[in-house]
Amino acid sequence: MATSASSPLASSLTSGSVSFSRPSLKDHYSITILPRIADLNLSDRVTIPNLTSTLNDSNILDLGISKSIISSYIIKPTPKLVWSYALSPSSIIDCMDVSSESNNNDEDYSNQKFKYYIIGISDRRTHKVLLVQRNQNDQNETKSFELKVSHKVIDIKFFNNGKSIIVVYANGLIESYNLQIEEEDISLIKKAEELATSIKRKSEIIFHQFIDDISIKDKSDSSFILLITKTNDSLQYILVSYSSSRILEINSVTTALPSSLLKFAYVNGYIYQLNLSNFDITSVNIISFKQEKTVSINSLIHSSTSEIAFYAPSVDRLIISVNNKIYLINFKFESLLDTFVSKSSSSSEANPDRVYINQVLRVKGQSLNTVNSTVIYSYLKNKDKNVYLSVINLNVGLNKLNECLGKSLHNIRQPDAEFRGMVNLISDKFDAESKELSKELSEVYSHLKLYSKEKNFSSWERILIPYMKNESWESIKKSLNKPHKKNAKDPYVSNGAANTNGKIYNFKEFDVENDRIIDIDFIKKILLLIFKFHDDNKVEYIDIEFVPEYTLIYLLTNPLFPQEFTKGILQLFSESFQLTLLRQCIISCPNLTVSELLQQLVMGNNNADIFQDLINRLIDGFSTVEITKEFKLLVESNINDVKLDQLLNQLLQVEKNPKIWYLIEIIVDVGGLFNWTEETIEKLHELIELKIKALMANSYNLTLVNQVLLSQQPKPKKKSGKKTVTAAKSVIGDIISTSAQQQVQLDSILTIANASNNKHLDNPTIEISKKIPNYSVDRLIL
């Protein structure tokens, strides 16, 4: 629905770019589709070794797919399989590690020719350790060695610069092996060192972790293994030290079992214990194994029926996947930093899509250089029943309070919770007024929900904006009960809707001083009556025939417009030809990103007004460095097939907007100096010539004005030779006086010339301005 009515386009923009790093989950993409294996849980389908760097840095992802292959994928520019090693259809991968450092004769590990994979495999009732050597220069050259073992391998790792491996078995036994590498063969040689840990009989290992972020003084070659086991009534923590020469259990503590449903994560000397019965997280110090702090997360998780993954990407930063959501939590400040929802158009509350985190890169998260991490997760899409192995970029933040303000875990309400009534904090009847207003908001929402289903524009608009403009709910209800009369002037008559009570409603914008203070969740629910989210979390209309334009204009001027509804909103308004909404969104909608604005800018169907609005929003709201960076990414992605020549020519045609020069500079920087057509270069040349001539004319006019003003200066009286010199210097030094009279003279004479003036720029008098610059003190004889 488009209209030609003019909106009150907001006069000011929400201020510009943010200079600090925000914790976030964003930029997700798929790597591959996993084989359909019905008898495996989502958590068992793929195994990924510990990540040592972000995929943006390494560009290689190694993984093991149960009942299929061991493989390596290159990530950029498009995820692609580059190497694989086939497994039997009955082989389940229990654990895996990768090393490029194994060579007994070469200590320069940076130039290694071979890559080594060590895998723990269960094949029906048999268990084995598989060692694979891959020639990175010749993908067809592969060697392997199998070692049968008596128990299931639950964890495995290269150490001693890739020359040894350590194996942890399900029964608590820990063994180490040396790699024997020969020209024709590779093998594993068992070392004498092994350890039977103090695991109690009939106990189960429920968590295991190789620890590489702490060390013992004077024993830098020692590393640690953390094991957690449980029996029917107890929980046992075991810490084991291992090195190339020995394996030693250094601590063991047994405590009461708090719950039978537990998940664990470890980072930097702390164990985080997720209790799925009480829905809380407890931190445990690895030195004493004593509990230190407990935080409730029952606002996020309400049942333990689905598979839940739990990781700690950094100190005090935790990440949880449950159902179709991934949560990023700050444990220290008890806040929900961000939420990623993986939702397709086919999912529903009864049968939602599911995600499960397979691996997370641990980072320090103490500076801007150490906040970027990577999350790899499996995504079960109900639409096609496929499991997609996907990646999402994670920013863990700096663990500071300002990142967590307004994000408390304890203030998260459920979707069916009542609205909060926003009343004066100093009111004597705060509780009663709040409950009354909460009830009123629920009643308003129920009416709007009904009218949205009926596509009753007139009644909808009669309720929402007047209510937001502080008209009483009783007054609005009375007007709704009166008979409806059609009015030819009603802008909705043409759409089949009637005016309400003969009253015409014009575009309104948010007024912070006078409008009603409303619960932000009320605004979100109103928008959910108009919009829905697509597979990629972009907004789209629920029904294209129901677009209440007055409401959206008003909400787009509100600084509380929810951020989640801004993704894809420009594209939606543009493709549905909602030009009024598009302009209003560009001008006043908060939280629009540089990328979204640039994508709209490069579209060829923007009219002159929208093009001007985009220029103003970009230059006023963001730095040129940020715009340039995003523009380069947009051009390199080739998503929009950006035509820089066309965009540059369009900018050159814009009149009376000096901000275009910032964008012209950015586009030339992105496109380079030698990638332009001759026509574009000619236009730039003509424009620069025109500006140079205008500057020359301005300089000429200013010189003449200076000379005229100078000639009309009163001659100073001669009192003495010394004083005369001083007076003359005073006149010469300040030709254009700051006095009011001379300022009026200057304003009446001086005008800025341009190419449209009557003066011919090839006039010989222009040459005078070259010879007499604007700082000249020569007198003009009239």
C-alpha positions in Angstrom: 0.0 0.0 0.0 1.6 3.3 -1.1 0.3 6.8 -0.7 1.3 10.2 -1.9 0.7 11.9 1.4 3.6 13.7 2.8 5.1 12.5 6.1 6.5 14.7 8.8 10.0 13.3 8.1 11.9 13.8 11.3 14.2 16.7 11.4 17.0 15.0 13.3 18.8 11.7 13.2 19.7 9.3 15.9 23.3 10.1 16.5 26.2 8.2 14.9 28.5 5.3 15.1 29.6 3.4 18.1 33.3 3.3 18.8 33.4 0.4 21.2 33.0 -3.3 20.7 29.6 -4.8 21.4 29.1 -8.4 22.5 27.2 -10.1 19.7 26.3 -13.2 17.7 26.1 -12.3 14.0 27.0 -13.2 10.4 26.1 -16.8 10.3 26.6 -19.0 7.2 26.4 -22.7 6.3 29.5 -24.9 5.6 28.0 -28.2 4.5 24.9 -30.5 4.8 25.6 -33.5 7.0 24.4 -37.0 5.9 21.0 -38.1 7.1 21.6 -40.6 9.9 18.4 -41.3 11.9 20.0 -43.2 14.7 22.4 -40.5 15.8 21.6 -37.6 18.1 22.3 -34.0 16.8 25.3 -33.9 19.2 26.9 -37.1 17.9 26.8 -36.4 14.1 29.9 -34.4 13.8 33.1 -34.0 15.9 35.3 -30.9 15.6 38.8 -30.6 17.2 39.6 -27.7 19.5 39.8 -24.4 17.5 43.1 -22.4 17.8 42.0 -19.4 15.8 39.0 -17.9 14.1 38.0 -19.3 10.8 38.5 -15.8 9.3 42.2 -16.2 10.2 42.9 -19.9 9.6 40.4 -20.4 6.6 40.6 -24.2 7.2 38.1 -26.3 9.2 38.8 -29.9 10.0 36.0 -32.2 11.1 34.9 -35.8 11.5 31.5 -36.9 10.3 30.3 -40.0 12.0 29.5 -43.0 9.7 31.0 -41.0 6.8 34.4 -39.2 6.5 37.2 -37.3 8.1 37.5 -34.1 6.1 39.0 -30.6 5.7 37.0 -27.6 4.4 38.3 -24.3 3.0 36.1 -21.5 4.2 36.9 -18.6 1.9 35.6 -17.4 -0.5 33.0 -20.2 -0.4 33.1 -23.2 1.9 34.4 -26.2 -0.1 35.6 -29.7 0.7 39.3 -30.0 -0.1 40.3 -33.4 1.4 38.5 -36.4 2.9 39.3 -39.8 4.3 36.4 -42.4 4.1 35.2 -44.3 7.2 33.1 -47.4 7.4 29.3 -46.8 7.6 29.2 -48.1 11.1 32.1 -45.9 12.5 31.1 -43.3 15.1 33.7 -40.6 15.9 34.0 -40.1 19.6 36.9 -37.6 19.7 39.5 -36.0 17.4 42.6 -33.8 17.3 44.7 -32.3 14.5 48.4 -31.4 14.3 50.7 -30.0 11.7 53.8 -30.2 13.9 54.7 -34.0 13.8 58.1 -34.5 12.3 60.9 -36.1 14.2 63.6 -34.7 12.1 62.5 -31.1 11.4 62.1 -28.6 14.2 60.8 -25.9 11.9 57.1 -26.7 12.4 55.9 -23.7 10.4 57.0 -25.4 7.1 55.5 -28.8 7.7 54.6 -30.9 4.7 52.3 -33.2 6.6 49.1 -32.9 8.6 48.2 -35.5 11.2 44.7 -36.6 12.4 44.2 -38.7 15.5 40.7 -40.0 16.0 38.9 -42.1 18.6 36.4 -44.4 16.9 33.7 -46.8 18.1 32.6 -49.4 15.5 29.8 -51.4 17.0 31.4 -53.1 20.0 35.0 -52.5 19.1 37.0 -49.4 19.8 40.2 -48.1 18.1 42.5 -45.2 17.7 43.0 -44.1 14.1 46.1 -42.1 13.0 46.0 -40.5 9.5 49.0 -38.7 7.8 48.0 -36.4 5.0 50.5 -34.8 2.5 49.3 -31.2 2.2 51.1 -30.8 -1.1 49.6 -33.9 -2.6 46.0 -34.6 -1.5 46.1 -38.1 -2.8 49.0 -39.2 -0.6 47.6 -40.5 2.7 48.9 -43.0 5.3 47.0 -44.4 8.2 47.5 -46.6 11.2 44.8 -48.3 13.4 45.3 -49.3 17.0 42.6 -51.4 18.7 41.9 -50.6 22.3 39.8 -52.3 25.0 37.7 -49.3 26.1 36.0 -46.4 24.4 38.2 -43.4 23.8 36.5 -40.3 25.2 39.2 -37.7 24.6 42.5 -37.6 22.7 45.2 -34.9 22.1 48.6 -34.3 20.5 51.3 -32.9 22.8 55.1 -32.6 23.0 55.1 -30.6 19.7 53.0 -33.2 18.0 55.4 -36.0 18.6 53.2 -37.7 21.3 49.5 -38.3 22.0 47.6 -38.8 25.2 44.4 -40.9 25.4 41.6 -40.8 27.9 39.4 -43.9 28.2 35.8 -44.1 29.4 36.9 -46.2 32.4 39.3 -43.5 33.7 42.5 -45.0 32.3 45.0 -42.5 30.8 47.8 -43.6 28.4 50.4 -41.9 26.3 51.9 -42.9 22.9 54.8 -41.8 20.7 54.4 -41.3 17.0 56.7 -43.4 15.0 57.1 -41.8 11.6 59.1 -43.6 8.8 59.3 -43.1 5.1 56.9 -45.9 4.2 54.8 -46.2 7.3 53.5 -44.5 10.5 52.6 -46.1 13.8 51.9 -45.5 17.5 54.3 -46.8 20.2 52.9 -47.1 23.7 55.0 -45.4 26.4 55.5 -46.9 29.8 53.6 -44.1 31.5 49.9 -44.7 32.2 47.5 -43.8 35.0 44.5 -45.5 36.4 42.7 -42.6 38.0 40.8 -42.8 41.3 37.4 -43.1 39.7 34.9 -44.9 41.9 33.4 -48.1 40.8 30.1 -47.8 38.8 30.8 -44.2 38.1 30.4 -42.4 34.8 32.7 -39.7 33.3 30.3 -36.9 32.4 32.8 -34.2 31.6 36.5 -34.2 30.4 38.7 -31.3 29.3 42.3 -30.8 28.3 43.5 -27.7 30.1 46.1 -25.5 28.4 45.5 -22.1 30.0 47.2 -22.7 33.3 50.6 -24.1 34.2 52.8 -25.0 37.2 55.8 -22.8 37.9 59.1 -24.5 36.9 57.2 -27.2 35.0 56.2 -25.5 31.8 56.0 -28.8 29.9 53.2 -30.0 32.2 49.6 -29.8 31.1 46.4 -30.9 32.8 43.3 -33.0 32.3 40.1 -32.3 34.2 37.7 -35.2 34.7 34.2 -35.1 36.4 32.4 -38.3 37.2 29.2 -39.1 39.0 27.6 -42.0 40.8 24.0 -42.2 42.1 24.7 -39.8 45.0 28.1 -38.1 44.5 30.1 -35.9 42.1 33.9 -36.4 41.8 36.3 -33.8 40.4 39.8 -35.2 39.3 42.7 -33.1 38.1 45.5 -34.9 36.3 49.0 -33.6 35.3 50.8 -35.1 32.3 54.0 -34.4 30.4 56.4 -36.3 28.1 57.9 -38.1 31.1 55.0 -38.9 33.5 51.2 -38.9 34.2 50.2 -37.9 37.8 46.8 -37.4 39.6 47.3 -34.2 41.7 43.9 -33.7 43.2 40.5 -35.4 43.7 37.5 -34.1 45.5 34.1 -35.7 46.0 30.9 -33.8 46.8 27.2 -34.4 47.0 25.4 -34.7 43.6 23.2 -31.6 43.2 21.3 -32.9 40.3 21.3 -35.8 37.9 21.0 -33.4 34.9 24.3 -31.4 34.7 26.3 -29.7 32.0 29.8 -28.4 32.4 32.1 -25.8 30.7 35.6 -24.8 31.6 37.8 -21.7 31.1 40.8 -20.1 32.8 40.7 -22.1 36.1 37.0 -22.2 36.6 34.3 -24.8 36.0 30.8 -23.6 35.2 28.2 -26.1 36.2 24.7 -25.8 34.6 22.0 -27.5 36.7 19.1 -28.5 34.4 16.8 -29.2 37.3 17.1 -25.8 39.0 18.1 -23.9 35.9 21.0 -22.1 37.4 24.8 -21.9 36.8 27.4 -22.3 39.5 31.1 -21.4 39.3 33.7 -23.8 40.8 37.3 -23.0 41.4 39.6 -25.7 39.9 42.1 -25.4 42.7 39.9 -26.2 45.6 36.8 -27.4 43.7 34.6 -25.2 45.9 31.5 -23.5 44.7 31.8 -19.7 44.5 28.7 -18.1 42.9 25.3 -19.2 41.5 23.2 -17.4 38.9 19.7 -18.3 37.9 18.8 -18.6 34.2 15.2 -19.8 34.5 14.2 -16.9 32.4 15.9 -18.6 29.4 15.5 -22.3 30.0 12.3 -23.8 31.2 12.7 -27.5 30.4 15.5 -30.0 29.9 13.8 -32.1 27.2 15.9 -31.0 24.2 19.6 -31.3 23.7 21.5 -28.5 25.4 25.1 -27.5 24.6 27.1 -25.4 27.1 30.5 -23.7 26.5 32.7 -20.9 28.0 34.3 -18.9 25.2 36.0 -16.5 27.7 36.2 -15.7 31.4 32.7 -15.0 32.7 31.2 -15.3 29.2 29.1 -18.4 28.6 27.2 -19.6 25.6 24.2 -22.0 25.6 22.2 -23.6 22.8 18.7 -24.8 23.5 15.9 -25.6 21.0 16.4 -23.1 18.1 18.3 -20.4 20.1 21.9 -19.6 21.1 22.3 -17.4 24.2 25.4 -15.3 25.1 25.6 -14.7 28.8 27.8 -12.6 31.1 28.1 -14.6 34.3 29.8 -11.8 36.3 27.1 -9.2 35.7 24.2 -11.8 35.3 23.1 -10.4 32.0 22.0 -11.7 28.6 24.3 -10.1 26.1 22.8 -11.4 22.8 20.5 -14.0 21.4 20.6 -15.7 18.0 17.4 -17.4 16.8 17.6 -19.8 14.0 14.1 -19.9 12.6 12.8 -20.9 9.2 9.4 -20.2 7.7 8.4 -23.9 8.3 9.2 -24.0 12.0 6.5 -23.6 14.6 6.2 -23.5 18.4 5.1 -27.1 18.4 7.9 -28.2 16.1 10.7 -25.7 16.1 14.0 -25.9 14.3 16.9 -27.0 16.5 20.5 -25.9 17.0 23.4 -27.6 18.9 26.8 -26.0 19.5 29.6 -28.4 18.4 32.7 -26.2 19.1 33.6 -22.7 20.3 37.0 -20.9 20.1 38.2 -19.8 23.5 39.6 -16.2 23.6 40.9 -13.9 26.4 38.2 -11.2 25.8 40.2 -8.5 27.6 41.0 -6.2 24.6 39.6 -5.3 21.2 42.1 -7.7 19.6 40.9 -10.7 21.7 37.1 -10.4 21.6 36.5 -12.2 18.3 35.6 -15.9 18.5 33.9 -18.5 16.3 30.9 -20.8 17.1 30.3 -23.9 15.0 26.9 -25.4 15.4 24.6 -28.0 13.8 21.2 -26.7 12.6 18.3 -29.1 12.1 15.9 -27.5 9.7 12.4 -28.9 9.9 11.5 -27.7 6.4 13.7 -30.3 4.6 14.9 -32.4 7.7 18.5 -31.7 6.8 21.2 -30.9 9.3 23.4 -27.9 8.3 26.8 -27.5 9.8 27.0 -23.7 10.3 29.3 -21.0 11.6 28.4 -17.8 13.4 30.8 -15.0 14.4 31.0 -14.3 18.2 32.1 -11.1 19.9 32.5 -11.9 23.6 32.9 -8.3 24.6 35.3 -6.9 27.2 33.5 -8.1 30.4 32.6 -4.6 31.4 29.5 -3.3 33.1 28.5 -0.8 30.3 28.1 -3.8 28.0 25.5 -5.3 30.3 23.3 -2.3 31.3 19.6 -3.0 30.6 20.3 -6.7 29.9 19.7 -8.3 33.2 18.8 -12.0 33.1 16.3 -11.5 35.9 14.2 -8.9 33.9 13.5 -11.2 30.9 9.8 -11.9 30.7 8.1 -14.7 28.9 6.1 -14.1 25.7 2.8 -14.5 27.5 3.7 -12.2 30.3 1.6 -9.1 31.0 2.7 -5.7 29.8 4.2 -3.4 32.4 2.4 -0.2 33.3 4.9 2.8 33.2 3.8 5.2 35.9 5.5 8.0 37.9 8.0 6.5 40.3 7.2 8.9 43.1 3.4 8.2 42.9 1.8 7.2 46.2 -0.3 4.6 44.4 2.5 3.2 42.2 1.5 -0.5 42.4 -2.2 0.1 41.9 -1.7 2.5 39.0 0.9 0.2 37.4 -1.5 -2.8 37.5 -4.4 -0.7 36.1 -2.2 0.5 33.2 -0.9 -3.0 32.6 -4.5 -4.2 32.3 -5.3 -1.3 30.0 -2.4 -2.1 27.7 -3.5 -5.7 27.4 -7.0 -4.5 26.4 -5.6 -2.1 23.8 -3.4 -4.9 22.4 -6.4 -7.3 22.1 -8.4 -4.8 20.1 -5.5 -4.2 17.8 -5.0 -7.9 17.3 -8.6 -8.2 16.3 -8.5 -5.3 13.8 -5.3 -6.6 12.3 -7.0 -9.9 11.4 -10.0 -8.0 10.0 -7.7 -5.6 8.1 -9.6 -2.7 9.6 -7.2 0.2 9.0 -9.6 2.9 10.3 -10.3 1.3 13.7 -6.6 0.3 14.1 -5.4 3.9 13.5 -8.2 5.3 15.7 -6.7 3.3 18.6 -3.0 3.3 18.4 -1.7 6.7 17.6 -4.3 8.6 19.6 -3.5 6.3 22.6 0.2 7.0 22.2 -0.6 10.7 22.0 -2.2 10.4 25.5 -5.8 10.3 24.5 -7.7 8.3 27.2 -8.6 4.7 26.5 -12.2 5.4 27.6 -12.5 8.2 25.0 -11.2 6.0 22.3 -13.5 3.1 23.1 -16.5 5.4 23.0 -15.6 6.7 19.5 -15.2 3.1 18.3 -18.7 2.3 19.4 -20.2 5.1 17.3 -21.4 4.3 13.8 -18.7 4.5 11.1 -19.1 7.1 8.4 -17.2 7.1 5.1 -15.5 10.3 4.2 -14.1 11.1 0.8 -11.1 12.8 2.3 -10.2 9.8 4.4 -6.9 8.5 2.9 -8.0 4.9 3.7 -11.3 5.1 1.7 -9.5 4.1 -1.5 -8.3 0.9 0.3 -11.7 -0.2 1.2 -11.6 1.1 4.8 -13.8 3.7 6.4 -13.1 6.7 8.4 -13.9 6.6 12.1 -16.4 9.0 13.4 -15.8 11.3 10.4 -12.3 12.2 11.7 -9.2 12.5 9.5 -5.9 11.3 10.9 -2.7 12.8 9.6 0.9 11.6 9.9 2.2 12.0 13.5 5.7 11.7 14.8 7.0 10.8 18.2 7.1 13.6 20.7 9.3 12.8 23.7 7.9 15.6 25.8 4.2 14.9 25.4 3.6 11.3 24.3 2.7 8.4 26.5 5.5 6.4 28.0 5.0 2.8 26.8 6.5 -0.6 27.7 9.0 -1.5 24.9 7.5 -5.0 24.8 4.1 -3.5 23.9 5.8 -1.9 20.8 7.4 -5.2 19.9 4.1 -7.0 20.1 2.4 -4.4 18.0 5.1 -4.8 15.3 4.6 -8.6 15.4 1.0 -8.0 14.3 2.4 -6.4 11.1 5.8 -8.1 10.5 7.2 -11.6 10.7 10.7 -12.9 10.4 12.1 -14.8 7.4 14.7 -17.6 7.5 17.6 -15.1 7.6 15.9 -13.1 10.4 14.9 -10.3 7.9 11.5 -8.8 8.4 8.6 -9.2 6.0 4.9 -8.4 6.0 2.5 -10.9 7.5 0.0 -9.7 5.0 0.9 -7.2 2.3 -2.8 -6.0 2.3 -2.5 -4.9 6.0 0.2 -2.2 6.3 -1.0 0.6 8.7 1.2 3.4 7.3 0.3 6.0 10.0 1.4 3.6 12.7 4.7 2.7 11.1 5.5 6.4 10.4 5.0 7.1 14.1 6.9 4.2 15.3 9.8 4.8 12.9 10.3 8.2 14.6 10.4 6.6 18.0 14.0 6.0 19.3 12.7 2.8 21.0 12.0 1.1 17.7 13.3 -2.4 18.3 16.6 -3.3 16.7 15.5 -6.8 15.6 12.9 -5.2 13.3 15.4 -3.1 11.4 17.1 -6.0 9.5 15.8 -6.0 6.0 13.2 -3.3 6.6 14.7 -0.9 4.0 14.6 -3.6 1.4 11.0 -4.5 2.3 9.8 -0.9 2.0 11.6 -0.5 -1.3 10.3 -3.7 -2.9 6.8 -3.0 -1.8 7.0 0.6 -3.1 6.3 2.1 0.3 8.2 5.3 -0.5 6.9 7.4 2.3 7.8 4.7 4.8 11.2 4.2 3.1 12.1 7.9 3.5 10.9 8.0 7.1 12.9 4.9 7.9 16.1 6.2 6.3 15.8 9.5 8.2 14.8 8.6 11.7 14.8 4.8 12.3 17.5 4.0 14.9 19.9 1.0 14.7 20.1 0.9 10.9 23.6 -0.4 10.0 26.0 1.1 7.4 25.7 -2.0 5.4 21.9 -1.8 5.0 22.1 1.9 4.1 24.8 1.3 1.5 22.9 -1.6 0.0 19.9 0.7 -0.5 22.1 3.4 -1.9 23.5 1.2 -4.7 20.1 0.2 -5.8 19.2 1.9 -9.1 15.5 2.6 -8.3 16.0 5.3 -5.7 14.3 8.6 -6.5 16.0 11.9 -5.9 14.6 12.5 -2.5 15.4 9.0 -1.2 18.9 9.3 -2.7 19.4 12.6 -0.8 18.1 11.1 2.4 20.5 8.2 2.2 23.5 10.5 1.6 22.6 12.6 4.6 22.0 9.6 6.9 25.3 8.0 5.9 27.5 11.1 6.3 25.8 12.4 9.4 25.6 9.1 11.2 28.8 7.3 10.4 32.5 8.0 9.9 34.1 8.0 6.5 36.4 5.2 7.7 33.5 3.0 8.6 31.6 3.7 5.4 34.7 2.9 3.3 35.3 -0.4 5.1 31.7 -1.5 4.6 31.6 -0.3 1.0 34.6 -2.4 0.2 33.0 -5.5 1.7 29.8 -4.8 -0.2 31.7 -4.5 -3.5 33.8 -7.6 -2.8 30.8 -9.7 -1.9 29.2 -9.1 -5.4 25.8 -9.6 -3.8 24.2 -6.5 -5.3 26.4 -6.3 -8.4 27.5 -2.8 -7.4 27.9 -0.5 -10.4 30.3 2.2 -9.2 30.3 4.2 -12.4 26.5 4.5 -12.3 26.5 5.5 -8.6 29.3 8.1 -9.1 27.4 9.7 -12.0 24.3 9.8 -9.9 26.1 11.6 -7.1 27.6 14.1 -9.6 24.0 15.1 -10.6 23.0 15.9 -7.0 22.7 19.7 -6.5 23.1 21.8 -3.4 24.4 19.0 -1.1 28.1 19.4 -0.3 28.0 16.0 1.5 28.2 14.2 -1.8 31.9 14.9 -1.9 32.5 12.7 1.1 30.8 9.8 -0.8 32.5 10.6 -4.1 35.9 10.4 -2.2 34.9 7.1 -0.7 33.7 5.6 -4.0 36.9 6.7 -5.8 38.9 5.1 -2.9 36.9 1.8 -3.2 37.0 1.7 -7.0 40.6 2.8 -7.4 42.1 5.3 -9.7 42.2 3.3 -12.9 38.8 1.6 -13.0 36.6 4.3 -14.4 35.2 4.8 -17.8 36.3 7.8 -20.0 32.8 9.3 -19.7 33.0 9.3 -15.9 36.5 10.8 -15.9 35.3 13.6 -18.3 32.4 14.5 -16.0 34.7 14.7 -13.0 37.1 16.8 -15.0 34.4 19.2 -16.1 33.1 19.5 -12.6 36.5 20.2 -11.2 37.1 22.8 -13.9 33.8 24.5 -13.0 34.8 24.7 -9.3 38.2 26.1 -10.1 36.6 28.8 -12.3 34.1 29.6 -9.5 37.0 30.0 -7.1 38.8 32.3 -9.4 35.6 34.5 -9.8 35.1 34.5 -6.0 38.7 35.6 -5.5 38.3 38.4 -8.1 35.1 39.6 -6.4 36.7 39.6 -3.0 39.7 41.5 -4.2 37.5 44.2 -5.7 35.5 44.5 -2.5 38.6 44.8 -0.4 39.9 47.6 -2.6 36.6 49.5 -2.5 36.4 49.3 1.3 40.0 50.3 1.6 39.5 53.3 -0.6 36.6 54.5 1.6 38.6 54.4 4.8 38.9 57.9 6.4 42.4 59.3 6.2 44.0 59.5 9.6 45.2 62.9 10.8 48.9 63.4 11.1 49.8 64.1 14.7 53.4 62.9 14.6 55.5 60.9 12.3 55.6 57.9 14.6 51.9 57.8 15.3 51.1 58.1 11.6 53.0 55.0 10.8 51.2 53.2 13.5 47.8 54.4 12.2 48.6 53.4 8.7 49.6 50.0 9.7 46.4 49.6 11.6 44.3 50.4 8.5 46.4 48.2 6.3 46.4 45.3 8.7 42.6 45.2 9.0 41.1 46.0 5.7 37.7 44.6 6.4 36.7 46.2 9.7 34.6 44.3 12.2 32.4 47.3 12.8 28.7 47.0 12.1 28.7 49.7 9.3 31.5 48.0 7.3 30.0 44.6 7.8 26.7 45.9 6.2 28.8 47.3 3.3 30.5 43.9 2.8 27.2 42.0 2.9 25.7 44.3 0.3 28.6 44.0 -2.1 30.1 40.6 -1.7 28.3 37.7 -3.4 29.5 34.2 -4.1 29.9 33.8 -7.9 29.3 30.6 -9.8 29.0 29.4 -13.4 25.4 30.6 -13.6 26.2 34.3 -13.0 26.1 36.8 -15.8 29.7 37.6 -15.5 31.8 36.0 -18.3 34.6 34.0 -16.7 36.8 34.6 -19.7 36.7 38.4 -19.0 40.2 39.9 -19.1 39.6 41.5 -15.7 39.9 38.0 -14.2 43.6 38.3 -14.9 43.7 41.3 -12.5 42.7 38.9 -9.6 45.6 36.8 -10.5 48.0 39.7 -10.2 46.2 41.3 -7.2 45.5 38.5 -4.7 43.0 38.9 -1.9 45.6 39.8 0.6 46.9 42.8 -1.5 47.2 46.2 0.1 47.5 48.2 -3.1 44.9 51.0 -3.4 42.4 51.0 -6.2 42.2 54.4 -7.9 38.6 55.3 -8.9 
